[in-house]
Amino acid sequence: MALPLDGAVSPVGAGGSRGGCAIPNTVMRGARPPGLSKFHGRRQDLRDGTPIRLAPGDCGRANGRCRCVNAANMQVSGTGDKPEPAANGFAWIAKMRPHFAEYLATFVDVVRAGSFSGAARRRAVTPSAIVRQIDSLEADLGVALLVRSTRALALTDAGRRLHERALRHLDELADTHAEVAAFDGSVSGTLRIACFPTFGKRYVLPVVAALQAEHPTLHVELDLTERLADPVAERLDAVIRMGALADSTLIATRLAPLTRLLVASPAYLARAGKPDSAADLSSHRLLDKLHGADLLGWRDVLGCPAGHAGTGTVTFRSDDFEALRSAAEAGLGIAFLASWVVGPDVRAGKLVRVRLGDEPWNEESSGIYLLRALPQPSAKVRAFTEGLRMSIGSPPRWEP
């Protein structure tokens, strides 16, 4: 329900009556609305301290009475013909309960997670604390936002409307905070980052540790995930992605080229022989990613996913890059992994790079990128980006 902030009174007519009905956009419960000489309302709609919000079309006049029913089915009525101007449009903010914005963000997290416990894990609090915040938010608004059952949560109509509006307004608040904070050169606040688990542990954590040692007021939330995190929807300051980037409104900073290597242990190659072409891989044991279709990109080497159409036998799968690297070192077969995963092991002699021709899969421009949503990065994002680029080096320190 739209709530204009200009403090205007909304005259609304009904049934051809003269003069219409003049009611302010917001009626504070427990207070007589301007323009109604007598005021009535359902008991559950008259709790002190929270507003009944009305929009054009909610009120009508009949038989000398004004009657208003809003989208949440909250009702007020009364008599009177002298509309009084509403108070300043921003006065309703002072009537809101403390922590309203915080509880609104909690509500969005509950919807995103689909449960109180999921939101509690995200916010590092107990589920009961999340429930109390949602209860307070519902009491503040005077409507139920969620239908609760032992199996799942479902949004009410009011909850669905609030969620739609909250997403936009919370994003705007976060953007405003970040943009204004960018004028301050201090590296402080909370830096939220998402990236692959192995990359985060190896290359992001040392940079974060150095930043926090230099800037004690900086806090960091590092989401180590295989999924493609969305910096806009999840309100992240930075997301690290690899490979070709899809068109989007996100701003990308290239951190390093992405080079992929075929590798195997010296013991495995001594036992099975070293392939000279992609066709030779048909007699070899291959290591592949678990879950998903060809996530490592074997198609770029074989012309199809690993193990298809006689292109070798996949003998080991894992959803973890470190596990695949360790499996290759243990002699389980040939792996196809990025140089940031296996480059140091090739340099140390633990793995051998298997070169097939000119490695055409590395000819296309591909990279490791830091993505952000805001055109003007905050001081903390600038410091993190520069620190990570310096730590990686040019050429990257992991290249064999």
Phi, psi and omega per residue, in radians:
M1 nan 2.153 -3.089
A2 -1.153 2.424 3.113
L3 -2.198 1.621 3.129
P4 -1.045 2.567 -3.080
L5 -1.878 0.326 -3.111
D6 -1.714 0.009 3.086
G7 1.293 0.264 -3.081
A8 -1.305 2.657 3.016
V9 -1.587 2.417 -3.088
S10 -1.795 1.730 3.071
P11 -1.316 2.212 -3.105
V12 -2.282 2.249 3.120
G13 -1.710 2.774 3.101
A14 -2.600 2.413 3.004
G15 1.077 0.444 3.102
G16 1.284 0.204 -3.141
S17 -1.227 2.687 -3.092
R18 -1.456 2.521 3.021
G19 1.476 -0.443 3.140
G20 1.189 -2.785 -3.053
C21 -2.284 2.167 -3.099
A22 -1.887 1.913 -3.105
I23 -2.305 2.431 3.104
P24 -1.192 2.819 -3.120
N25 -1.119 -0.523 -3.113
T26 -2.247 2.215 3.083
V27 -1.928 2.112 3.110
M28 -1.398 2.231 -3.123
R29 -1.109 2.445 -3.110
G30 1.510 0.017 3.122
A31 -2.241 2.503 3.140
R32 -1.262 2.240 3.102
P33 -1.169 2.469 3.028
P34 -1.004 2.457 3.113
G35 1.629 -0.145 3.096
L36 -2.023 1.960 -3.139
S37 -1.241 -0.485 3.023
K38 -2.240 2.525 -2.990
F39 -2.306 2.284 3.123
H40 -2.344 2.671 3.065
G41 -2.914 2.761 3.095
R42 -1.128 2.528 -3.037
R43 -0.980 -0.750 -3.094
Q44 -1.226 -0.204 3.136
D45 -1.720 0.080 -3.012
L46 -2.070 0.471 3.087
R47 -1.211 2.361 -3.078
D48 -1.144 2.604 2.933
G49 1.645 -0.163 3.123
T50 -2.245 2.590 -2.975
P51 -1.596 2.587 2.869
I52 -1.673 1.996 -3.065
R53 -1.656 2.316 -3.069
L54 -2.135 2.568 3.129
A55 -2.178 2.808 3.047
P56 -0.919 2.287 -3.110
G57 1.776 -0.233 3.131
D58 -1.393 -0.384 -3.015
C59 -2.013 2.543 3.064
G60 -2.507 2.807 -3.088
R61 -2.100 2.266 3.110
A62 -2.682 2.373 3.098
N63 0.957 0.676 3.062
G64 1.355 0.109 -3.116
R65 -2.078 2.577 2.980
C66 -1.754 2.289 3.098
R67 -2.277 2.267 -3.095
C68 -2.173 2.313 3.048
V69 -2.324 2.049 -3.093
N70 -1.594 -3.082 -3.057
A71 -1.115 -0.419 3.125
A72 -1.550 0.170 3.132
N73 1.099 0.524 3.032
M74 -1.629 2.418 -2.933
Q75 -2.162 2.461 2.925
V76 -2.411 2.673 3.112
S77 -2.705 2.850 3.114
G78 3.051 -3.023 -3.136
T79 -2.185 2.813 3.115
G80 2.445 2.528 -3.071
D81 -2.073 0.041 -3.071
K82 -1.960 1.642 3.115
P83 -1.109 2.448 3.052
E84 -1.953 2.498 -3.140
P85 -1.095 2.482 3.098
A86 -1.229 2.815 3.103
A87 -1.193 2.988 3.094
N88 -0.834 2.403 -3.020
G89 -1.083 -0.381 -3.120
F90 -1.604 -0.020 -3.087
A91 -1.123 -0.483 -3.116
W92 -1.111 -0.406 -3.136
I93 -1.109 -0.678 -3.131
A94 -1.151 -0.386 -3.127
K95 -1.481 -0.229 -3.105
M96 -1.217 2.617 3.113
R97 -1.233 2.662 3.076
P98 -1.045 2.663 3.069
H99 1.210 0.315 -3.121
F100 -1.023 -0.811 -3.114
A101 -1.118 -0.672 3.113
E102 -1.106 -0.777 -3.135
Y103 -1.194 -0.556 3.085
L104 -1.126 -0.744 3.094
A105 -1.133 -0.640 3.076
T106 -1.105 -0.742 3.106
F107 -1.025 -0.765 3.109
V108 -1.090 -0.707 3.112
D109 -1.135 -0.653 3.108
V110 -1.109 -0.769 3.123
V111 -1.111 -0.758 -3.130
R112 -1.112 -0.742 -3.098
A113 -1.388 -0.421 -3.127
G114 1.414 0.109 -3.133
S115 -2.849 2.783 3.059
F116 -1.187 -0.690 -3.105
S117 -1.159 -0.647 3.107
G118 -1.131 -0.745 3.086
A119 -1.149 -0.621 3.123
A120 -1.119 -0.717 3.101
R121 -1.107 -0.724 -3.131
R122 -1.118 -0.627 -3.077
R123 -1.705 -0.018 3.100
A124 1.038 0.765 3.057
V125 -2.305 3.112 3.122
T126 -1.445 2.663 3.073
P127 -0.997 -0.616 -3.131
S128 -1.126 -0.570 3.091
A129 -1.166 -0.669 3.092
I130 -1.125 -0.769 -3.139
V131 -1.056 -0.730 -3.139
R132 -1.107 -0.681 3.132
Q133 -1.157 -0.730 3.114
I134 -1.165 -0.687 3.074
D135 -1.041 -0.754 3.134
S136 -1.134 -0.686 3.132
L137 -1.135 -0.748 3.114
E138 -1.140 -0.684 3.110
A139 -1.156 -0.657 3.126
D140 -1.128 -0.740 -3.107
L141 -1.472 -0.387 3.123
G142 1.402 0.253 3.130
V143 -2.416 2.715 3.038
A144 -1.382 2.334 -3.138
L145 -1.790 -0.465 -3.074
L146 -2.285 2.472 2.962
V147 -1.664 2.028 -3.006
R148 -1.784 2.359 3.038
S149 -2.462 3.029 -3.134
T150 -1.240 -0.314 -3.072
R151 -1.736 -0.672 -3.019
A152 -2.805 2.965 3.039
L153 -1.925 2.500 3.087
A154 -2.330 2.552 -3.137
L155 -1.404 2.401 2.938
T156 -1.360 3.052 3.087
D157 -1.061 -0.729 3.105
A158 -1.123 -0.704 3.122
G159 -1.125 -0.668 3.123
R160 -1.138 -0.736 3.122
R161 -1.136 -0.774 3.136
L162 -1.081 -0.720 -3.131
H163 -1.086 -0.763 3.134
E164 -1.045 -0.802 -3.105
R165 -1.272 -0.666 -3.077
A166 -1.123 -0.696 -3.138
L167 -0.981 -0.850 -3.097
R168 -1.162 -0.803 -3.050
H169 -1.248 -0.622 3.096
L170 -1.173 -0.682 3.074
D171 -1.086 -0.730 3.132
E172 -1.138 -0.692 3.096
L173 -1.106 -0.774 3.132
A174 -1.106 -0.741 3.123
D175 -1.124 -0.736 3.133
T176 -1.091 -0.775 3.121
H177 -1.045 -0.805 -3.107
A178 -1.161 -0.721 -3.112
E179 -1.170 -0.730 3.127
V180 -1.203 -0.716 3.131
A181 -1.112 -0.449 -3.133
A182 -1.129 -0.391 3.099
F183 -1.239 -0.370 3.097
D184 -1.621 2.252 -3.085
G185 -1.384 0.014 -3.090
S186 -1.325 2.431 3.092
V187 -1.624 1.698 -3.055
S188 -2.652 -3.103 -3.101
G189 1.469 -2.815 -3.113
T190 -1.892 2.189 3.093
L191 -1.763 2.082 -3.100
R192 -1.903 2.151 -3.037
I193 -2.285 2.575 3.012
A194 -2.313 2.430 3.111
C195 -2.879 3.055 3.086
F196 -1.058 2.509 -3.119
P197 -0.983 -0.849 -3.091
T198 -1.133 -0.752 3.134
F199 -1.121 -0.707 -3.137
G200 -1.115 -0.778 -3.113
K201 -1.175 -0.683 -3.063
R202 -1.398 -0.787 -2.914
Y203 -2.017 -0.490 -3.112
V204 -1.485 -0.759 -3.093
L205 -1.002 -0.767 3.106
P206 -1.066 -0.644 3.116
V207 -1.179 -0.758 3.119
V208 -1.068 -0.746 -3.139
A209 -1.074 -0.729 3.133
A210 -1.165 -0.692 3.129
L211 -1.122 -0.759 -3.114
Q212 -1.225 -0.521 3.063
A213 -1.167 -0.621 3.137
E214 -1.435 -0.523 -3.093
H215 -2.238 1.520 -3.036
P216 -1.066 -0.401 -3.118
T217 -1.521 0.052 3.103
L218 -1.485 2.260 3.046
H219 -1.967 2.593 -3.054
V220 -2.274 2.370 2.960
E221 -2.074 1.972 -3.074
L222 -1.925 1.963 3.141
D223 -1.657 1.851 3.128
L224 -1.591 1.861 -2.991
T225 -2.555 2.610 3.076
E226 -1.501 -0.295 -3.082
R227 -1.368 2.884 3.113
L228 -1.486 1.634 -3.122
A229 -1.178 2.519 -3.113
D230 -1.823 1.960 -3.097
P231 -1.125 -0.432 -3.138
V232 -1.383 -0.961 -3.084
A233 -1.150 -0.568 -3.062
E234 -1.775 0.090 3.096
R235 0.933 0.889 3.104
L236 -1.713 2.524 3.098
D237 -1.332 -0.615 -3.090
A238 -2.658 2.486 3.066
V239 -2.262 2.343 3.120
I240 -1.798 2.111 3.135
R241 -2.182 2.775 -3.063
M242 -2.275 2.575 3.117
G243 1.704 -2.860 3.135
A244 -1.251 2.391 -3.117
L245 -1.668 2.366 3.031
A246 -1.322 2.710 3.095
D247 -1.089 2.355 3.112
S248 -2.833 3.074 3.099
T249 -1.546 -0.007 -3.134
L250 -1.252 2.650 -3.138
I251 -1.751 2.178 -3.026
A252 -1.896 2.378 2.999
T253 -2.048 2.111 -3.108
R254 -1.364 2.127 -3.125
L255 -1.602 -0.628 -3.079
A256 -2.954 2.770 2.992
P257 -1.244 2.728 3.100
L258 -1.885 1.961 -3.139
T259 -1.982 2.318 3.133
R260 -1.961 2.430 -3.031
L261 -2.179 2.486 2.898
L262 -1.537 2.178 -3.079
V263 -2.394 2.688 3.043
A264 -2.706 2.851 3.140
S265 -1.340 2.673 3.063
P266 -0.981 -0.661 -3.119
A267 -1.147 -0.717 3.137
Y268 -1.125 -0.777 -3.111
L269 -1.171 -0.589 3.089
A270 -1.151 -0.562 -3.099
R271 -1.476 -0.751 -3.013
A272 -1.796 -0.190 -3.095
G273 1.573 2.711 -3.111
K274 -1.729 2.127 -3.124
P275 -1.232 2.545 3.116
D276 -1.875 -0.219 -3.126
S277 -2.583 2.919 3.114
A278 -1.078 -0.577 3.140
A279 -1.123 -0.535 -3.128
D280 -1.187 -0.329 -3.119
L281 -1.204 -0.243 -3.115
S282 -1.095 -0.370 -3.138
S283 -1.769 0.187 -3.060
H284 -1.953 2.819 3.050
R285 -1.543 2.299 -3.061
L286 -2.044 2.633 3.101
L287 -1.947 2.362 -3.034
D288 -2.421 2.901 3.141
K289 -1.379 2.475 3.071
L290 -1.544 2.474 3.134
H291 1.302 2.301 3.073
G292 1.576 2.902 -3.086
A293 -1.708 1.912 3.002
D294 0.908 0.913 -3.097
L295 -1.189 -0.429 3.124
L296 -1.490 -0.235 3.117
G297 1.481 0.525 3.096
W298 -1.011 -0.442 3.133
R299 -1.008 -0.573 -3.137
D300 -1.193 -0.368 3.127
V301 -1.697 -0.797 -2.983
L302 -1.740 -0.286 -3.043
G303 1.531 -0.051 3.106
C304 -2.828 2.926 3.106
P305 -1.017 2.661 -3.129
A306 -0.994 2.383 3.100
G307 1.514 -0.106 3.136
H308 -1.558 2.550 2.998
A309 0.901 0.755 3.059
G310 1.194 0.523 -3.098
T311 -1.693 0.519 -3.101
G312 1.931 2.969 -3.109
T313 -1.997 2.141 3.089
V314 -1.420 1.980 -3.073
T315 -1.864 -0.160 -3.140
F316 -2.637 2.317 3.064
R317 -2.271 2.561 3.061
S318 -2.706 2.680 3.090
D319 -1.648 0.209 -3.071
D320 -2.189 2.252 -3.130
F321 -1.095 -0.694 -3.141
E322 -1.101 -0.667 3.122
A323 -1.164 -0.701 3.105
L324 -1.138 -0.723 3.093
R325 -1.080 -0.791 -3.136
S326 -1.121 -0.655 3.113
A327 -1.122 -0.682 3.090
A328 -1.138 -0.743 3.111
E329 -1.102 -0.563 -3.137
A330 -1.366 -0.021 3.085
G331 1.470 0.406 -3.104
L332 -1.403 -0.231 3.123
G333 2.701 -2.861 -3.108
I334 -1.721 2.286 3.129
A335 -1.932 2.691 3.091
F336 -2.144 1.702 -2.981
L337 -2.344 2.767 3.123
A338 -1.182 2.652 -3.119
S339 -1.130 -0.457 3.108
W340 -1.201 -0.305 3.084
V341 -1.549 -0.818 -2.966
V342 -1.998 -0.133 -3.106
G343 -0.945 -0.858 3.127
P344 -1.044 -0.571 3.130
D345 -1.258 -0.583 3.067
V346 -1.146 -0.766 3.117
R347 -1.079 -0.643 -3.105
A348 -1.408 -0.120 3.130
G349 1.484 0.059 3.120
K350 -1.291 -0.492 3.093
L351 -2.257 2.701 3.121
V352 -2.004 2.317 3.094
R353 -1.361 2.189 3.128
V354 -1.716 1.839 -3.108
R355 -1.576 2.181 3.053
L356 -1.974 1.750 -3.111
G357 1.098 -2.380 -3.120
D358 -1.663 0.272 -3.125
E359 0.858 1.160 -3.055
P360 -1.036 -0.401 -3.141
W361 -1.161 -0.270 3.103
N362 -1.722 0.037 -3.105
E363 -1.329 -0.608 3.140
E364 -1.249 2.506 3.140
S365 -1.177 2.035 3.129
S366 -2.508 2.664 -3.046
G367 -2.705 -3.118 3.025
I368 -1.917 2.174 -2.981
Y369 -2.169 2.586 2.932
L370 -1.833 2.131 -3.105
L371 -1.894 2.445 3.059
R372 -2.414 2.805 -3.095
A373 -1.626 -0.572 -3.032
L374 -1.517 2.349 3.094
P375 -1.065 -0.680 -3.132
Q376 -1.780 1.837 -3.094
P377 -1.236 2.570 3.083
S378 -1.276 2.943 -3.141
A379 -1.065 -0.669 -3.124
K380 -1.186 -0.636 3.105
V381 -1.222 -0.706 3.097
R382 -1.077 -0.761 -3.129
A383 -1.136 -0.737 3.130
F384 -1.148 -0.784 -3.128
T385 -1.060 -0.821 -3.135
E386 -1.140 -0.717 3.119
G387 -1.099 -0.706 -3.136
L388 -1.201 -0.717 3.115
R389 -1.101 -0.728 3.120
M390 -1.168 -0.664 3.137
S391 -1.159 -0.688 3.135
I392 -1.211 -0.751 -3.135
G393 1.457 2.976 3.100
S394 -2.491 1.906 0.008
P395 -1.186 2.824 -3.088
P396 -1.000 2.486 -3.080
R397 -1.187 -0.237 -3.126
W398 -1.559 -0.148 -3.084
E399 -1.142 2.420 -3.117
P400 -1.267 nan nan
